[in-house]
Amino acid sequence: MPPPPPPATVLVTNGTVSPQAPPSAASFLDSTPGAYTTARATAAGGLLWWQRHLLRLADSTRLLARFHPHLLGLAALPPRKPFEDSLRGIEPLVNRSVRVALDEMPGEDMALTALLRASPAEEESELEVCVHLGAYVPPVFGEAGARLAVAGRGRDAAAAKYAPWARMRKSMEKMRPPGVTELLLTNDGDHILEGSITNFFVVCRRVSLMLGFGFLGIQTKLLVPCYWISPTETTEK
């Protein structure tokens, strides 16, 4: 008898594979609080830029634990002592569940989402690691490349990446004009913040145009054709 085909998606929590069929990555993030990062897993079993993803995941978790605990599923500020202690060993905790997920679902290029949240149970570990692995579907930009629109205010705790943001940006996506592949957040129309999907940035003559506080300068409008969205009109700049 041939071996059964690998599952379409895998969800691993603290090193244990979920026996139930997991939801899509978008649905998982929509229903789960926590800091997260999404990386591309190659067919050879590697993870692109994984050390950078781990660093951002750890930094996001610490920032949320200190200033926005509800986004991690914590009930109060400051976090409990066991939770603070568990933040010191994030990398081995995450890598353990990542290895289990990759062993469970080998194959083509995949998207791996690692999420850290407060454990729903009163346990000593206090920190729960969830790893979602599913098919990677690359975006299709076509011959015209990416088309950008500018809309929406910046998000709270922008230095951290957290799951509730996946739910918040759904309302923004309704403002996206036809043919536009990405929304860029802006607070006042002059400062371009991050993209709604990608980590948008501009490099000109080998120099990054990123300014302080994590936003782009007005000069990006000279380099990238953008659409400015208002309740009454959409105009190209």
C-alpha positions in Angstrom: 0.0 0.0 0.0 1.4 3.5 -0.9 1.9 5.8 2.0 -0.8 8.4 2.7 -0.3 11.8 1.1 1.0 14.5 3.4 -1.6 16.8 5.0 -2.6 20.1 3.2 -1.9 22.1 6.4 -0.3 21.3 9.8 -0.7 23.0 13.2 1.8 22.3 15.9 1.4 23.5 19.5 4.3 23.2 21.9 5.7 20.4 19.8 2.5 18.4 19.4 0.6 18.0 16.1 -3.0 19.0 16.3 -5.3 16.0 15.6 -7.9 18.2 14.0 -7.7 19.6 10.5 -6.3 23.1 11.0 -7.8 26.2 9.4 -6.1 28.4 6.9 -3.3 30.6 8.1 -5.6 33.7 7.7 -8.4 32.1 9.7 -5.9 30.9 12.4 -4.5 34.5 12.8 -8.0 35.9 12.8 -9.0 33.8 15.8 -5.8 33.7 17.8 -4.0 36.5 19.8 -0.3 36.6 19.9 2.9 37.9 18.2 3.7 36.1 15.0 6.0 36.0 11.9 5.5 34.3 8.6 8.5 32.8 6.7 8.8 30.9 3.5 9.8 27.2 3.8 11.7 25.8 0.8 11.3 22.3 -0.7 14.8 21.5 0.7 13.5 22.1 4.2 15.1 25.5 4.8 13.5 28.7 6.1 14.4 31.9 4.3 15.8 34.6 6.6 14.8 32.5 9.6 17.1 34.1 12.1 15.7 37.5 11.3 12.2 36.1 11.7 13.1 34.7 15.1 14.5 38.0 16.2 11.4 39.9 15.2 9.2 37.3 16.8 11.1 37.6 20.1 11.2 41.4 20.0 7.4 41.6 19.2 6.6 39.2 22.1 8.6 41.2 24.6 7.2 44.5 23.4 3.6 43.3 23.6 4.2 41.7 27.0 5.4 45.0 28.4 3.0 47.5 26.8 0.1 45.7 25.1 -0.4 42.4 27.0 -4.0 41.9 25.7 -2.6 41.4 22.2 -0.8 38.4 23.6 -3.8 37.0 25.4 -2.6 38.3 28.8 -5.2 39.6 31.2 -3.2 42.1 33.1 -0.1 44.3 33.2 2.6 43.6 34.2 2.9 39.9 33.0 3.3 37.2 35.6 6.8 36.2 36.6 6.8 32.8 34.9 5.8 34.4 31.7 8.6 36.9 31.8 11.1 34.0 32.5 9.8 32.0 29.5 10.6 34.9 27.2 14.3 34.2 27.6 14.2 30.9 25.8 12.0 31.7 22.8 14.3 30.4 20.0 14.6 26.7 21.1 10.9 26.6 21.9 9.9 27.9 18.5 12.5 25.7 16.6 11.2 22.6 18.3 7.7 23.1 16.9 9.1 24.2 13.5 11.0 20.9 13.2 7.9 18.9 14.0 5.8 20.8 11.5 8.4 20.4 8.7 8.8 16.7 9.4 5.0 16.2 9.4 4.6 18.0 6.0 7.6 17.7 3.7 7.3 18.8 0.1 7.0 21.9 -2.0 7.6 25.5 -1.0 5.4 26.4 2.0 4.4 29.3 4.2 5.2 28.8 7.9 3.6 31.0 10.5 5.1 30.9 14.0 2.9 32.5 16.8 3.7 33.1 20.4 0.9 33.7 22.9 0.1 33.5 26.6 -0.9 29.9 27.5 -4.7 29.7 28.1 -4.0 27.4 31.0 -2.3 28.3 34.3 0.9 26.4 33.6 4.5 27.0 34.6 5.7 27.5 31.0 3.1 30.3 30.5 4.3 30.7 26.9 2.6 28.8 24.1 4.1 28.2 20.7 1.9 27.6 17.6 3.4 26.8 14.2 1.1 26.7 11.2 2.4 25.2 7.9 0.6 25.4 4.6 1.0 25.8 0.9 2.9 28.9 -0.3 1.0 30.8 -3.0 3.2 33.6 -4.5 1.5 36.8 -5.4 1.0 37.5 -9.1 1.9 41.0 -10.1 1.8 40.7 -13.9 3.8 42.8 -16.3 2.9 46.1 -14.6 4.4 45.0 -11.3 2.9 46.0 -8.0 0.4 48.8 -7.9 0.1 50.6 -4.6 -2.6 52.7 -2.9 -2.2 54.8 0.2 -4.9 54.7 2.9 -5.6 54.0 6.5 -4.0 55.1 9.8 -1.0 53.5 11.3 -1.5 50.6 13.7 -0.8 50.7 17.4 2.4 49.0 18.6 3.7 49.2 15.0 7.1 47.9 16.1 5.6 44.5 16.8 3.8 42.1 14.5 0.7 40.6 16.1 -2.2 38.4 15.0 -5.1 40.9 15.7 -3.6 43.0 12.9 -4.7 40.3 10.4 -8.3 41.0 11.5 -8.0 44.8 11.6 -6.8 45.1 8.0 -9.8 43.3 6.6 -11.8 46.5 6.7 -8.9 48.3 5.0 -8.9 45.8 2.1 -12.4 46.9 1.2 -11.0 50.3 0.2 -8.5 48.8 -2.2 -9.3 49.9 -5.8 -9.4 47.3 -8.6 -6.0 46.3 -9.8 -4.2 47.5 -6.7 -2.0 44.9 -5.1 -1.0 46.6 -1.8 -2.2 49.3 0.6 0.3 51.5 2.3 -0.7 52.9 5.6 -0.5 56.7 6.2 -1.4 58.9 9.2 -1.4 62.3 7.7 -0.9 61.9 3.9 2.8 62.9 4.1 4.4 60.0 6.0 4.1 56.5 4.4 4.1 53.8 7.0 4.3 50.0 6.4 2.4 48.0 3.8 -0.8 46.1 4.7 0.7 42.9 3.5 4.5 43.3 2.9 7.2 45.1 4.7 7.3 47.9 2.1 10.5 50.0 1.8 12.4 51.9 -0.9 16.1 51.8 -1.7 17.5 54.5 -4.0 21.2 54.4 -5.1 21.9 51.8 -2.4 20.5 54.0 0.3 17.4 53.1 2.3 14.8 55.9 2.4 13.5 54.7 5.7 13.3 57.5 8.3 13.0 57.4 12.0 10.1 55.8 13.8 9.6 53.2 11.1 8.0 55.3 8.4 8.9 56.4 4.9 9.4 59.9 3.8 7.4 62.0 1.3 10.1 61.4 -1.3 8.7 57.9 -1.9 5.9 59.5 -3.9 8.5 60.5 -6.5 9.6 56.9 -6.9 6.5 54.8 -6.6 3.2 55.5 -8.4 0.6 55.5 -5.6 -3.2 56.1 -5.3 -4.5 58.3 -2.5 -7.9 57.1 -1.3 -10.5 59.4 0.2 -14.2 58.6 0.9 -15.2 60.5 -2.3 -12.4 60.0 -4.8 -9.4 58.0 -5.8 -6.6 59.9 -7.6 -3.2 58.9 -8.8 -0.1 60.8 -7.6 
